[in-house]
């Protein structure tokens, strides 16, 4: 198993603390007005690591419905992210 595959298969460990920081940014939005949006964008990074982790480990994805829903939501989030970034260009 290559280094990148090991890293991404354990991506859930990376995604969880990123998720905590991003969720904290929502709670402290008014206290950190200049930085909350940047911290909140970490949700996309956490989602990426979680999706890759879920697809590589595959224990929860052994049920096809869960796999389709989880990957579909990830694709929808990525599509919205890209659309919002490039709609005014």
N, C-alpha and C positions, 0 to 999 in steps of 0.2 A: 504494500500500500504506500503510495507516494505521500510526501509531506503535505501537499495541498489537500489531498483527499482526507487525510487524517484531520487536518485543521478544519475543513468544512464539515466533516461528519460530526465533529464535536462543536459545531457552530452554535448549538443551543446554549452552551456555556458562555459563549461570547454575547449572544443575543439577549440573554436575561438581564445582565447589568446595564446594557445599553437601553433596554426597555425601561428599567427603573429610572435612569437619568432622564429619558425623554418624557416619561410620565410625570416626573418631578417638575419638569419645565412647564407642564400644563398647570400644575398646582401653584407654582410660583410665578405665573405669567406676569402679574402686575408688579412683582418685586424686581424682576429682571427684564424690563421692557425692551432693552436693546439686544438681548441674547436669547430670549425664549424661542423665537422662531427657528434659529439655527439648532438649538437643542432639540426642538420638536421634530426637525427633519431627521434626527437619529432614528425615528420610528421606521423609516424606509430601510435603513441599514439593518436594524434589528429584524425586520420582516425578511430581508434577503437572507440573512444568516439562518433564520428559523426555517425558511422554505428549503434551503439547500440541506440543512441538517435533517429535516423530515424526509426529504427524498433519498438521502444517502443512508440514513439509519433504517428507515422504512418500517419500524414496528407499528406505529399508529397508521401508517399508510398501507397496511396490508388490507384494509377495508377500502374498496374502490371509491365508495361515495365520499369518504373523508378525504382521500387523495384528490379527487376532482374538485371538491368544494374548496379545500385549502389552496391548491394551485390556481384555481379560478379566481379566488379572492386576491391572491398575490398578483396575478396578471392584471386584474382590474385596478389594483392600487398602483402598479407600475404604469399602467396606461393613463390614469388620472394624473400621476406625478409628471409624466412626460407632456401630457396635454397642457397642463397648467404652466409648465416651464416654457413651452414653445408656441403657445397660442398667439402671443403678441409680437412675434418676430417676423 
